[in-house]
Amino acid sequence: MYKVIVENECSCFIKSKKPYEQEFEKSFLAYMAAEEMVEYMQKEFCKRHEFKVNKSADGFTYRVEIV
């Protein structure tokens, strides 16, 4: 299983009601979900923070982090 985890959620993210952790069967699905979350948060919901996706060393987790 591949995971997408939001680290250090800002108050904007908490208000968005988006899940802070998701699981996927395929790596590319997890990556796409992480990128979509970053785009949504930066363009439509949170105007104060920038977000980026980092892949963990184990290769099974994509972390969405505030820059």
PDB file of N, CA, C and O in Angstrom:
ATOM      1  N   MET A   1       0.838  -1.186   0.000  1.00  0.00           N
ATOM      2  CA  MET A   1       0.000   0.000   0.000  1.00  0.00           C
ATOM      3  C   MET A   1       0.883   1.249   0.000  1.00  0.00           C
ATOM      4  O   MET A   1       1.947   1.286   0.618  1.00  0.00           O
ATOM      5  N   TYR A   2       0.414   2.243  -0.697  1.00  0.00           N
ATOM      6  CA  TYR A   2       1.094   3.530  -0.756  1.00  0.00           C
ATOM      7  C   TYR A   2       0.236   4.542  -0.009  1.00  0.00           C
ATOM      8  O   TYR A   2      -0.992   4.506  -0.086  1.00  0.00           O
ATOM      9  N   LYS A   3       0.888   5.437   0.708  1.00  0.00           N
ATOM     10  CA  LYS A   3       0.154   6.403   1.525  1.00  0.00           C
ATOM     11  C   LYS A   3       0.452   7.834   1.097  1.00  0.00           C
ATOM     12  O   LYS A   3       1.531   8.148   0.595  1.00  0.00           O
ATOM     13  N   VAL A   4      -0.546   8.691   1.313  1.00  0.00           N
ATOM     14  CA  VAL A   4      -0.384  10.135   1.204  1.00  0.00           C
ATOM     15  C   VAL A   4      -0.695  10.683   2.589  1.00  0.00           C
ATOM     16  O   VAL A   4      -1.781  10.460   3.124  1.00  0.00           O
ATOM     17  N   ILE A   5       0.256  11.397   3.160  1.00  0.00           N
ATOM     18  CA  ILE A   5       0.090  11.945   4.503  1.00  0.00           C
ATOM     19  C   ILE A   5       0.366  13.440   4.463  1.00  0.00           C
ATOM     20  O   ILE A   5       1.344  13.884   3.860  1.00  0.00           O
ATOM     21  N   VAL A   6      -0.495  14.209   5.104  1.00  0.00           N
ATOM     22  CA  VAL A   6      -0.280  15.644   5.234  1.00  0.00           C
ATOM     23  C   VAL A   6       0.403  15.873   6.578  1.00  0.00           C
ATOM     24  O   VAL A   6      -0.135  15.520   7.627  1.00  0.00           O
ATOM     25  N   GLU A   7       1.586  16.462   6.534  1.00  0.00           N
ATOM     26  CA  GLU A   7       2.333  16.713   7.760  1.00  0.00           C
ATOM     27  C   GLU A   7       2.152  18.161   8.199  1.00  0.00           C
ATOM     28  O   GLU A   7       2.111  19.081   7.381  1.00  0.00           O
ATOM     29  N   ASN A   8       2.048  18.334   9.505  1.00  0.00           N
ATOM     30  CA  ASN A   8       1.913  19.673  10.101  1.00  0.00           C
ATOM     31  C   ASN A   8       0.770  20.449   9.453  1.00  0.00           C
ATOM     32  O   ASN A   8       0.976  21.526   8.892  1.00  0.00           O
ATOM     33  N   GLU A   9      -0.430  19.894   9.536  1.00  0.00           N
ATOM     34  CA  GLU A   9      -1.574  20.535   8.907  1.00  0.00           C
ATOM     35  C   GLU A   9      -1.768  21.952   9.451  1.00  0.00           C
ATOM     36  O   GLU A   9      -1.765  22.164  10.664  1.00  0.00           O
ATOM     37  N   CYS A  10      -1.932  22.900   8.561  1.00  0.00           N
ATOM     38  CA  CYS A  10      -2.248  24.266   8.971  1.00  0.00           C
ATOM     39  C   CYS A  10      -3.743  24.329   9.271  1.00  0.00           C
ATOM     40  O   CYS A  10      -4.489  23.408   8.937  1.00  0.00           O
ATOM     41  N   SER A  11      -4.170  25.403   9.893  1.00  0.00           N
ATOM     42  CA  SER A  11      -5.596  25.542  10.223  1.00  0.00           C
ATOM     43  C   SER A  11      -6.449  25.570   8.954  1.00  0.00           C
ATOM     44  O   SER A  11      -7.593  25.116   8.971  1.00  0.00           O
ATOM     45  N   CYS A  12      -5.910  26.092   7.867  1.00  0.00           N
ATOM     46  CA  CYS A  12      -6.639  26.100   6.590  1.00  0.00           C
ATOM     47  C   CYS A  12      -6.916  24.679   6.124  1.00  0.00           C
ATOM     48  O   CYS A  12      -8.019  24.368   5.675  1.00  0.00           O
ATOM     49  N   PHE A  13      -5.909  23.819   6.234  1.00  0.00           N
ATOM     50  CA  PHE A  13      -6.096  22.438   5.817  1.00  0.00           C
ATOM     51  C   PHE A  13      -7.137  21.754   6.689  1.00  0.00           C
ATOM     52  O   PHE A  13      -7.988  21.023   6.183  1.00  0.00           O
ATOM     53  N   ILE A  14      -7.077  21.980   7.967  1.00  0.00           N
ATOM     54  CA  ILE A  14      -8.046  21.368   8.887  1.00  0.00           C
ATOM     55  C   ILE A  14      -9.460  21.808   8.532  1.00  0.00           C
ATOM     56  O   ILE A  14     -10.386  20.998   8.562  1.00  0.00           O
ATOM     57  N   LYS A  15      -9.633  23.071   8.199  1.00  0.00           N
ATOM     58  CA  LYS A  15     -10.956  23.593   7.828  1.00  0.00           C
ATOM     59  C   LYS A  15     -11.444  23.019   6.494  1.00  0.00           C
ATOM     60  O   LYS A  15     -12.648  22.996   6.241  1.00  0.00           O
ATOM     61  N   SER A  16     -10.548  22.567   5.658  1.00  0.00           N
ATOM     62  CA  SER A  16     -10.931  22.056   4.340  1.00  0.00           C
ATOM     63  C   SER A  16     -11.652  20.715   4.432  1.00  0.00           C
ATOM     64  O   SER A  16     -12.312  20.303   3.478  1.00  0.00           O
ATOM     65  N   LYS A  17     -11.533  20.028   5.569  1.00  0.00           N
ATOM     66  CA  LYS A  17     -12.172  18.722   5.790  1.00  0.00           C
ATOM     67  C   LYS A  17     -11.605  17.630   4.887  1.00  0.00           C
ATOM     68  O   LYS A  17     -12.212  16.569   4.741  1.00  0.00           O
ATOM     69  N   LYS A  18     -10.446  17.885   4.282  1.00  0.00           N
ATOM     70  CA  LYS A  18      -9.768  16.860   3.484  1.00  0.00           C
ATOM     71  C   LYS A  18      -9.116  15.857   4.437  1.00  0.00           C
ATOM     72  O   LYS A  18      -8.687  16.240   5.526  1.00  0.00           O
ATOM     73  N   PRO A  19      -9.034  14.585   4.051  1.00  0.00           N
ATOM     74  CA  PRO A  19      -8.378  13.603   4.918  1.00  0.00           C
ATOM     75  C   PRO A  19      -6.868  13.875   4.979  1.00  0.00           C
ATOM     76  O   PRO A  19      -6.258  14.216   3.965  1.00  0.00           O
ATOM     77  N   TYR A  20      -6.277  13.727   6.149  1.00  0.00           N
ATOM     78  CA  TYR A  20      -4.846  13.961   6.269  1.00  0.00           C
ATOM     79  C   TYR A  20      -4.030  12.708   5.946  1.00  0.00           C
ATOM     80  O   TYR A  20      -2.805  12.773   5.840  1.00  0.00           O
ATOM     81  N   GLU A  21      -4.712  11.565   5.789  1.00  0.00           N
ATOM     82  CA  GLU A  21      -4.032  10.336   5.405  1.00  0.00           C
ATOM     83  C   GLU A  21      -4.922   9.529   4.467  1.00  0.00           C
ATOM     84  O   GLU A  21      -6.114   9.355   4.721  1.00  0.00           O
ATOM     85  N   GLN A  22      -4.330   9.037   3.381  1.00  0.00           N
ATOM     86  CA  GLN A  22      -5.047   8.222   2.410  1.00  0.00           C
ATOM     87  C   GLN A  22      -4.151   7.066   1.982  1.00  0.00           C
ATOM     88  O   GLN A  22      -2.926   7.180   2.018  1.00  0.00           O
ATOM     89  N   GLU A  23      -4.762   5.953   1.578  1.00  0.00           N
ATOM     90  CA  GLU A  23      -4.003   4.794   1.104  1.00  0.00           C
ATOM     91  C   GLU A  23      -4.427   4.431  -0.313  1.00  0.00           C
ATOM     92  O   GLU A  23      -5.593   4.569  -0.683  1.00  0.00           O
ATOM     93  N   PHE A  24      -3.456   3.964  -1.100  1.00  0.00           N
ATOM     94  CA  PHE A  24      -3.686   3.609  -2.486  1.00  0.00           C
ATOM     95  C   PHE A  24      -2.950   2.314  -2.813  1.00  0.00           C
ATOM     96  O   PHE A  24      -1.948   1.976  -2.184  1.00  0.00           O
ATOM     97  N   GLU A  25      -3.465   1.599  -3.804  1.00  0.00           N
ATOM     98  CA  GLU A  25      -2.853   0.349  -4.244  1.00  0.00           C
ATOM     99  C   GLU A  25      -1.620   0.579  -5.126  1.00  0.00           C
ATOM    100  O   GLU A  25      -0.695  -0.233  -5.122  1.00  0.00           O
ATOM    101  N   LYS A  26      -1.608   1.664  -5.867  1.00  0.00           N
ATOM    102  CA  LYS A  26      -0.535   1.926  -6.831  1.00  0.00           C
ATOM    103  C   LYS A  26       0.171   3.237  -6.505  1.00  0.00           C
ATOM    104  O   LYS A  26      -0.440   4.193  -6.027  1.00  0.00           O
ATOM    105  N   SER A  27       1.461   3.255  -6.775  1.00  0.00           N
ATOM    106  CA  SER A  27       2.286   4.424  -6.492  1.00  0.00           C
ATOM    107  C   SER A  27       1.818   5.662  -7.258  1.00  0.00           C
ATOM    108  O   SER A  27       1.720   6.749  -6.687  1.00  0.00           O
ATOM    109  N   PHE A  28       1.530   5.496  -8.547  1.00  0.00           N
ATOM    110  CA  PHE A  28       1.147   6.661  -9.351  1.00  0.00           C
ATOM    111  C   PHE A  28      -0.184   7.253  -8.883  1.00  0.00           C
ATOM    112  O   PHE A  28      -0.392   8.460  -9.005  1.00  0.00           O
ATOM    113  N   LEU A  29      -1.084   6.432  -8.354  1.00  0.00           N
ATOM    114  CA  LEU A  29      -2.351   6.952  -7.821  1.00  0.00           C
ATOM    115  C   LEU A  29      -2.113   7.792  -6.572  1.00  0.00           C
ATOM    116  O   LEU A  29      -2.738   8.836  -6.384  1.00  0.00           O
ATOM    117  N   ALA A  30      -1.204   7.325  -5.721  1.00  0.00           N
ATOM    118  CA  ALA A  30      -0.866   8.085  -4.516  1.00  0.00           C
ATOM    119  C   ALA A  30      -0.214   9.411  -4.889  1.00  0.00           C
ATOM    120  O   ALA A  30      -0.540  10.452  -4.319  1.00  0.00           O
ATOM    121  N   TYR A  31       0.701   9.368  -5.842  1.00  0.00           N
ATOM    122  CA  TYR A  31       1.371  10.597  -6.270  1.00  0.00           C
ATOM    123  C   TYR A  31       0.383  11.586  -6.878  1.00  0.00           C
ATOM    124  O   TYR A  31       0.436  12.781  -6.588  1.00  0.00           O
ATOM    125  N   MET A  32      -0.508  11.093  -7.712  1.00  0.00           N
ATOM    126  CA  MET A  32      -1.510  11.972  -8.329  1.00  0.00           C
ATOM    127  C   MET A  32      -2.406  12.593  -7.266  1.00  0.00           C
ATOM    128  O   MET A  32      -2.727  13.779  -7.347  1.00  0.00           O
ATOM    129  N   ALA A  33      -2.812  11.815  -6.275  1.00  0.00           N
ATOM    130  CA  ALA A  33      -3.661  12.336  -5.200  1.00  0.00           C
ATOM    131  C   ALA A  33      -2.923  13.406  -4.398  1.00  0.00           C
ATOM    132  O   ALA A  33      -3.516  14.417  -4.022  1.00  0.00           O
ATOM    133  N   ALA A  34      -1.645  13.192  -4.137  1.00  0.00           N
ATOM    134  CA  ALA A  34      -0.848  14.180  -3.400  1.00  0.00           C
ATOM    135  C   ALA A  34      -0.718  15.473  -4.204  1.00  0.00           C
ATOM    136  O   ALA A  34      -0.868  16.563  -3.653  1.00  0.00           O
ATOM    137  N   GLU A  35      -0.444  15.358  -5.486  1.00  0.00           N
ATOM    138  CA  GLU A  35      -0.320  16.545  -6.344  1.00  0.00           C
ATOM    139  C   GLU A  35      -1.656  17.293  -6.456  1.00  0.00           C
ATOM    140  O   GLU A  35      -1.681  18.524  -6.440  1.00  0.00           O
ATOM    141  N   GLU A  36      -2.745  16.562  -6.567  1.00  0.00           N
ATOM    142  CA  GLU A  36      -4.068  17.194  -6.631  1.00  0.00           C
ATOM    143  C   GLU A  36      -4.378  17.936  -5.330  1.00  0.00           C
ATOM    144  O   GLU A  36      -4.973  19.013  -5.352  1.00  0.00           O
ATOM    145  N   MET A  37      -3.974  17.357  -4.201  1.00  0.00           N
ATOM    146  CA  MET A  37      -4.206  18.019  -2.926  1.00  0.00           C
ATOM    147  C   MET A  37      -3.405  19.315  -2.836  1.00  0.00           C
ATOM    148  O   MET A  37      -3.921  20.335  -2.379  1.00  0.00           O
ATOM    149  N   VAL A  38      -2.158  19.279  -3.267  1.00  0.00           N
ATOM    150  CA  VAL A  38      -1.320  20.478  -3.268  1.00  0.00           C
ATOM    151  C   VAL A  38      -1.955  21.555  -4.135  1.00  0.00           C
ATOM    152  O   VAL A  38      -2.055  22.710  -3.722  1.00  0.00           O
ATOM    153  N   GLU A  39      -2.380  21.185  -5.319  1.00  0.00           N
ATOM    154  CA  GLU A  39      -2.989  22.158  -6.236  1.00  0.00           C
ATOM    155  C   GLU A  39      -4.272  22.745  -5.640  1.00  0.00           C
ATOM    156  O   GLU A  39      -4.485  23.956  -5.696  1.00  0.00           O
ATOM    157  N   TYR A  40      -5.110  21.904  -5.081  1.00  0.00           N
ATOM    158  CA  TYR A  40      -6.363  22.378  -4.465  1.00  0.00           C
ATOM    159  C   TYR A  40      -6.068  23.346  -3.324  1.00  0.00           C
ATOM    160  O   TYR A  40      -6.661  24.422  -3.247  1.00  0.00           O
ATOM    161  N   MET A  41      -5.163  22.964  -2.451  1.00  0.00           N
ATOM    162  CA  MET A  41      -4.884  23.811  -1.283  1.00  0.00           C
ATOM    163  C   MET A  41      -4.281  25.145  -1.700  1.00  0.00           C
ATOM    164  O   MET A  41      -4.642  26.177  -1.133  1.00  0.00           O
ATOM    165  N   GLN A  42      -3.382  25.158  -2.664  1.00  0.00           N
ATOM    166  CA  GLN A  42      -2.720  26.398  -3.059  1.00  0.00           C
ATOM    167  C   GLN A  42      -3.600  27.302  -3.905  1.00  0.00           C
ATOM    168  O   GLN A  42      -3.528  28.524  -3.776  1.00  0.00           O
ATOM    169  N   LYS A  43      -4.421  26.733  -4.756  1.00  0.00           N
ATOM    170  CA  LYS A  43      -5.175  27.559  -5.691  1.00  0.00           C
ATOM    171  C   LYS A  43      -6.592  27.867  -5.254  1.00  0.00           C
ATOM    172  O   LYS A  43      -7.143  28.896  -5.645  1.00  0.00           O
ATOM    173  N   GLU A  44      -7.200  27.001  -4.451  1.00  0.00           N
ATOM    174  CA  GLU A  44      -8.607  27.195  -4.155  1.00  0.00           C
ATOM    175  C   GLU A  44      -8.937  27.369  -2.685  1.00  0.00           C
ATOM    176  O   GLU A  44      -9.987  27.917  -2.353  1.00  0.00           O
ATOM    177  N   PHE A  45      -8.066  26.916  -1.801  1.00  0.00           N
ATOM    178  CA  PHE A  45      -8.469  26.951  -0.403  1.00  0.00           C
ATOM    179  C   PHE A  45      -7.556  27.785   0.474  1.00  0.00           C
ATOM    180  O   PHE A  45      -8.027  28.688   1.166  1.00  0.00           O
ATOM    181  N   CYS A  46      -6.286  27.511   0.463  1.00  0.00           N
ATOM    182  CA  CYS A  46      -5.347  28.189   1.366  1.00  0.00           C
ATOM    183  C   CYS A  46      -4.485  29.153   0.569  1.00  0.00           C
ATOM    184  O   CYS A  46      -3.668  28.729  -0.249  1.00  0.00           O
ATOM    185  N   LYS A  47      -4.657  30.413   0.795  1.00  0.00           N
ATOM    186  CA  LYS A  47      -3.878  31.418   0.069  1.00  0.00           C
ATOM    187  C   LYS A  47      -2.634  31.853   0.848  1.00  0.00           C
ATOM    188  O   LYS A  47      -1.822  32.625   0.338  1.00  0.00           O
ATOM    189  N   ARG A  48      -2.484  31.362   2.081  1.00  0.00           N
ATOM    190  CA  ARG A  48      -1.379  31.815   2.932  1.00  0.00           C
ATOM    191  C   ARG A  48      -0.147  30.922   2.871  1.00  0.00           C
ATOM    192  O   ARG A  48       0.959  31.396   3.133  1.00  0.00           O
ATOM    193  N   HIS A  49      -0.302  29.663   2.539  1.00  0.00           N
ATOM    194  CA  HIS A  49       0.808  28.727   2.596  1.00  0.00           C
ATOM    195  C   HIS A  49       1.099  28.118   1.232  1.00  0.00           C
ATOM    196  O   HIS A  49       0.236  28.071   0.355  1.00  0.00           O
ATOM    197  N   GLU A  50       2.320  27.659   1.076  1.00  0.00           N
ATOM    198  CA  GLU A  50       2.695  26.888  -0.107  1.00  0.00           C
ATOM    199  C   GLU A  50       2.909  25.452   0.338  1.00  0.00           C
ATOM    200  O   GLU A  50       3.383  25.197   1.445  1.00  0.00           O
ATOM    201  N   PHE A  51       2.558  24.524  -0.530  1.00  0.00           N
ATOM    202  CA  PHE A  51       2.670  23.112  -0.224  1.00  0.00           C
ATOM    203  C   PHE A  51       3.534  22.425  -1.271  1.00  0.00           C
ATOM    204  O   PHE A  51       3.632  22.884  -2.409  1.00  0.00           O
ATOM    205  N   LYS A  52       4.158  21.323  -0.877  1.00  0.00           N
ATOM    206  CA  LYS A  52       4.932  20.528  -1.830  1.00  0.00           C
ATOM    207  C   LYS A  52       4.797  19.059  -1.455  1.00  0.00           C
ATOM    208  O   LYS A  52       4.406  18.724  -0.337  1.00  0.00           O
ATOM    209  N   VAL A  53       5.128  18.183  -2.409  1.00  0.00           N
ATOM    210  CA  VAL A  53       5.075  16.736  -2.198  1.00  0.00           C
ATOM    211  C   VAL A  53       6.496  16.210  -2.091  1.00  0.00           C
ATOM    212  O   VAL A  53       7.349  16.522  -2.922  1.00  0.00           O
ATOM    213  N   ASN A  54       6.745  15.412  -1.065  1.00  0.00           N
ATOM    214  CA  ASN A  54       8.025  14.728  -0.894  1.00  0.00           C
ATOM    215  C   ASN A  54       7.777  13.237  -0.774  1.00  0.00           C
ATOM    216  O   ASN A  54       6.877  12.806  -0.053  1.00  0.00           O
ATOM    217  N   LYS A  55       8.570  12.457  -1.478  1.00  0.00           N
ATOM    218  CA  LYS A  55       8.466  11.004  -1.378  1.00  0.00           C
ATOM    219  C   LYS A  55       9.412  10.537  -0.272  1.00  0.00           C
ATOM    220  O   LYS A  55      10.560  10.978  -0.209  1.00  0.00           O
ATOM    221  N   SER A  56       8.941   9.657   0.589  1.00  0.00           N
ATOM    222  CA  SER A  56       9.760   9.170   1.693  1.00  0.00           C
ATOM    223  C   SER A  56      10.856   8.246   1.184  1.00  0.00           C
ATOM    224  O   SER A  56      10.812   7.777   0.047  1.00  0.00           O
ATOM    225  N   ALA A  57      11.820   7.995   2.024  1.00  0.00           N
ATOM    226  CA  ALA A  57      12.956   7.149   1.664  1.00  0.00           C
ATOM    227  C   ALA A  57      12.529   5.710   1.366  1.00  0.00           C
ATOM    228  O   ALA A  57      13.154   5.033   0.549  1.00  0.00           O
ATOM    229  N   ASP A  58      11.470   5.245   2.025  1.00  0.00           N
ATOM    230  CA  ASP A  58      11.014   3.871   1.787  1.00  0.00           C
ATOM    231  C   ASP A  58      10.262   3.726   0.463  1.00  0.00           C
ATOM    232  O   ASP A  58      10.048   2.611  -0.012  1.00  0.00           O
ATOM    233  N   GLY A  59       9.862   4.854  -0.131  1.00  0.00           N
ATOM    234  CA  GLY A  59       9.178   4.832  -1.419  1.00  0.00           C
ATOM    235  C   GLY A  59       7.700   4.513  -1.360  1.00  0.00           C
ATOM    236  O   GLY A  59       7.049   4.420  -2.401  1.00  0.00           O
ATOM    237  N   PHE A  60       7.157   4.345  -0.167  1.00  0.00           N
ATOM    238  CA  PHE A  60       5.751   3.986  -0.028  1.00  0.00           C
ATOM    239  C   PHE A  60       4.882   5.123   0.505  1.00  0.00           C
ATOM    240  O   PHE A  60       3.663   4.979   0.595  1.00  0.00           O
ATOM    241  N   THR A  61       5.490   6.236   0.852  1.00  0.00           N
ATOM    242  CA  THR A  61       4.733   7.334   1.439  1.00  0.00           C
ATOM    243  C   THR A  61       5.060   8.638   0.721  1.00  0.00           C
ATOM    244  O   THR A  61       6.225   8.969   0.498  1.00  0.00           O
ATOM    245  N   TYR A  62       4.013   9.366   0.366  1.00  0.00           N
ATOM    246  CA  TYR A  62       4.155  10.709  -0.183  1.00  0.00           C
ATOM    247  C   TYR A  62       3.683  11.677   0.884  1.00  0.00           C
ATOM    248  O   TYR A  62       2.547  11.595   1.351  1.00  0.00           O
ATOM    249  N   ARG A  63       4.565  12.600   1.271  1.00  0.00           N
ATOM    250  CA  ARG A  63       4.234  13.574   2.306  1.00  0.00           C
ATOM    251  C   ARG A  63       3.900  14.911   1.662  1.00  0.00           C
ATOM    252  O   ARG A  63       4.666  15.429   0.850  1.00  0.00           O
ATOM    253  N   VAL A  64       2.759  15.458   2.029  1.00  0.00           N
ATOM    254  CA  VAL A  64       2.394  16.807   1.603  1.00  0.00           C
ATOM    255  C   VAL A  64       2.805  17.716   2.759  1.00  0.00           C
ATOM    256  O   VAL A  64       2.313  17.579   3.879  1.00  0.00           O
ATOM    257  N   GLU A  65       3.721  18.654   2.467  1.00  0.00           N
ATOM    258  CA  GLU A  65       4.283  19.498   3.508  1.00  0.00           C
ATOM    259  C   GLU A  65       4.106  20.969   3.168  1.00  0.00           C
ATOM    260  O   GLU A  65       4.034  21.358   2.002  1.00  0.00           O
ATOM    261  N   ILE A  66       4.039  21.762   4.207  1.00  0.00           N
ATOM    262  CA  ILE A  66       4.011  23.211   4.042  1.00  0.00           C
ATOM    263  C   ILE A  66       5.448  23.661   3.827  1.00  0.00           C
ATOM    264  O   ILE A  66       6.350  23.254   4.559  1.00  0.00           O
ATOM    265  N   VAL A  67       5.658  24.505   2.819  1.00  0.00           N
ATOM    266  CA  VAL A  67       7.008  24.999   2.517  1.00  0.00           C
ATOM    267  C   VAL A  67       7.290  26.192   3.394  1.00  0.00           C
ATOM    268  O   VAL A  67       8.371  26.775   3.314  1.00  0.00           O
TER     269      VAL A  67
END
